[in-house]
Amino acid sequence: MAAGGLTMSGFGDVFITVFADASHCPRTLATGVGFWMKYTDKQGVVQTLTGSNSYRDVKYPHLAELLGLEFALENVAEHVDCAQKILVLQCDNRWALSNVKLPPEMTRNLKGFKAKWVKGHQGNKNARSYVNEVCDKLAGQSMRRVRDEIDSGE
């Protein structure tokens, strides 16, 4: 207990950390995206969540990266209470990071926002590159799945 009867939570409780990546096939225009997020829920329990999705007819790789960030943000909005939190959004595409728009309902509740570029395809040099590789694998699996559907005429 802090002075005055206030409880102090851990510093990490305030952050929502999100990584996103995309995989794009220029031949079929198939795209897969993947995300990883870590946050502290209302009960004070640290949660980690991953997810992926696939899209068709995405013309450019940088748009695929933007779709990945948007998909990750949709999941943040769905799963996390953003009130008084700091969102740290990380991606290996600078263009996508500079063009992503946070949903208005999210920006009203957030305490802060930071976009961080991650150097991609570095293997597992550190925790950030490891998580980026996790997102890359999720995105690649989703892209290959929809590319196979396209190639088989589905």
Secondary structure, DSSP 8 states (H G I E B T S, - for coil): --GGG-----GGGGEEEEEEEEEE-TTT--EEEEEEEEEE-TTS-EEEEEEEEEES----HHHHHHHHHHHHHHHHHHH---TT-EEEEEES-HHHHHH----HHHHHH-SEEEEEE---S--SSSHHHHHHHHHHHHHHHHHHHHHHHHHTT-
